[in-house]
Amino acid sequence: MDRAMYCTSAVHLYFVFRCVLDSKPRYVRVNTLALKVRAALKIFCDEGWKKVDYNRKAEDYASFLHRVASLADDEFIQDLHIKELFIFPNKTEFYKHPLYLEGCIILQDKVRLTF
């Protein structure tokens, strides 16, 4: 592969990678040793976040993923499989949030969850 072709491929790969990263939602797990799930829900709602409700037993995974993908900037949803995992819109920052600083929430990808 010549240098020009390599550079074009690398730039394309970078932009594809950025699009994937930018579209990923922010997963926030409640540290249940420090805070109850209900208390975390109340705190986020008191801060102005709107919880998106759905029927866990009736909703299929495809429609759940559609709800996640269409979250508004002020909405969050509780995960379909893990009740202590909340999903926020991408680029939501929690690094300075009091719950994060106090160890009550953990920022991670859903894939990294192990129990």
C-alpha positions as CSV (number, residue, x, y, z in Angstrom):
1,M,0.0,0.0,0.0
2,D,1.5,3.4,-0.9
3,R,1.8,6.2,1.6
4,A,-1.1,8.3,0.1
5,M,-3.5,5.3,0.2
6,Y,-2.4,4.5,3.8
7,C,-2.9,8.1,5.0
8,T,-6.4,8.2,3.4
9,S,-7.3,4.9,5.0
10,A,-6.0,6.0,8.4
11,V,-8.0,9.2,8.3
12,H,-11.1,7.3,7.3
13,L,-10.6,4.8,10.1
14,Y,-10.1,7.7,12.6
15,F,-13.4,9.3,11.6
16,V,-15.3,6.0,11.7
17,F,-13.7,5.4,15.2
18,R,-14.7,8.9,16.4
19,C,-18.3,8.4,15.2
20,V,-18.6,5.1,17.1
21,L,-17.1,6.7,20.2
22,D,-19.3,9.8,20.0
23,S,-22.5,7.7,19.6
24,K,-21.8,5.5,22.7
25,P,-24.0,6.3,25.6
26,R,-22.6,7.1,29.1
27,Y,-23.1,4.2,31.5
28,V,-23.3,5.0,35.2
29,R,-23.4,2.2,37.7
30,V,-24.6,2.8,41.2
31,N,-22.2,1.6,43.9
32,T,-24.9,-0.2,46.0
33,L,-22.4,-0.4,48.9
34,A,-22.6,3.4,49.2
35,L,-26.0,4.3,47.8
36,K,-29.3,2.6,47.1
37,V,-30.6,2.6,43.6
38,R,-33.8,4.4,44.6
39,A,-31.8,7.2,46.2
40,A,-29.7,7.6,43.1
41,L,-32.8,7.8,41.0
42,K,-34.2,10.5,43.2
43,I,-31.0,12.5,43.2
44,F,-30.7,12.5,39.4
45,C,-34.4,13.4,39.0
46,D,-34.0,16.2,41.6
47,E,-31.1,17.5,39.5
48,G,-33.5,17.9,36.5
49,W,-32.8,14.6,34.7
50,K,-36.0,12.9,33.3
51,K,-36.1,9.2,33.7
52,V,-37.5,7.4,30.7
53,D,-39.9,4.7,31.8
54,Y,-40.6,1.4,30.1
55,N,-42.1,-2.0,30.9
56,R,-39.1,-4.2,31.6
57,K,-41.1,-7.4,31.1
58,A,-42.9,-6.4,27.9
59,E,-40.2,-4.5,26.1
60,D,-37.9,-6.4,23.8
61,Y,-34.2,-5.6,23.5
62,A,-34.4,-4.0,20.1
63,S,-37.0,-1.4,21.2
64,F,-35.0,-0.8,24.3
65,L,-31.9,0.0,22.2
66,H,-34.0,2.3,20.1
67,R,-35.0,4.2,23.3
68,V,-31.4,4.4,24.4
69,A,-30.3,5.8,21.0
70,S,-33.0,8.4,21.1
71,L,-32.4,9.8,24.6
72,A,-32.7,13.6,24.8
73,D,-30.0,15.6,26.4
74,D,-31.9,15.7,29.7
75,E,-33.0,12.1,29.8
76,F,-31.7,8.8,31.2
77,I,-32.9,5.3,31.3
78,Q,-32.4,2.4,33.7
79,D,-30.8,-0.6,32.0
80,L,-33.0,-3.4,30.8
81,H,-30.7,-6.1,32.4
82,I,-29.0,-4.5,35.3
83,K,-31.1,-2.3,37.5
84,E,-28.2,-0.5,39.1
85,L,-27.0,0.7,35.7
86,F,-28.2,4.0,34.3
87,I,-27.7,5.1,30.7
88,F,-27.3,8.7,29.9
89,P,-26.8,10.5,26.5
90,N,-23.3,10.4,25.1
91,K,-20.8,13.1,26.2
92,T,-22.6,13.5,29.5
93,E,-19.8,14.3,32.0
94,F,-19.8,13.0,35.5
95,Y,-16.2,13.5,36.4
96,K,-17.0,16.5,38.7
97,H,-20.4,15.1,39.9
98,P,-20.6,14.8,43.7
99,L,-21.8,11.2,43.5
100,Y,-18.8,10.3,41.4
101,L,-16.4,12.1,43.7
102,E,-17.9,10.4,46.7
103,G,-17.6,6.9,45.1
104,C,-21.4,6.4,44.9
105,I,-21.4,6.0,41.2
106,I,-18.9,4.3,38.8
107,L,-18.4,5.3,35.2
108,Q,-17.9,2.4,32.9
109,D,-19.0,0.6,29.7
110,K,-21.7,-2.0,30.0
111,V,-19.2,-4.6,28.6
112,R,-16.9,-4.1,31.6
113,L,-19.5,-5.0,34.2
114,T,-18.5,-8.1,36.1
115,F,-20.3,-9.5,39.1
